[in-house]
């Protein structure tokens, strides 16, 4: 589980006194007060981890740009590699050699956060 802090903000009370840990097993996290930039909570804030969700969003932007530029089409078929089908984590359970359209891969990334869908399309 990831760590999420629930912070209750009241006009009369300092924010830092009212943080409740909702997900205690997170490796790292940081909570910053928006107006002042003051760090209210931090845990391993400088640790480096892969940012899977951000990577998927960037992949979606790149796919949209490629479609807009006419380099690929929504109905183009992608052949799934063994590397893509072997991805762990969140996936849409693609199989090696399976043919799937760019549109369906985009749906797999958007709806299921499919690691396998991102890897499949990056090699096409």
Steps between C-alpha positions, in 0.01 A plus 500: 500500500606858444500761772234766481459770758163642585545849632216693652536872463321737732547875514604495866731197503837435339472244220794289610330392822211330323656253257383144519693223332257310281745268324792423731716283269603766247870523415497878464281807489486874545224740594553867420277789605391660173512868595827513692688204351572379854564127530247363743595133478780311330629146489793406277413800279820475297478126432473412132224267384357434159187703434288251312184709483685808380681289241165372375362853470805606297456192282139602437608849397759355261241263350257789447774707336593213267136452399454874448817515287374211290789269588262240642126445476253387763424184301867405445574157645786437738648153549561440871858406588600243761644785704165684501298190585735421787454829680386484859293740702182644356435356158240408241641149462632521146644181350817466295421529129153641561394779262330799657414845365660822614155610617455193718850540642418861587185381676707240685737770619223745589251269667710217645835681533646210304877473520487239223307737271764774538785260425313350205445834329845640563654233279258551210 
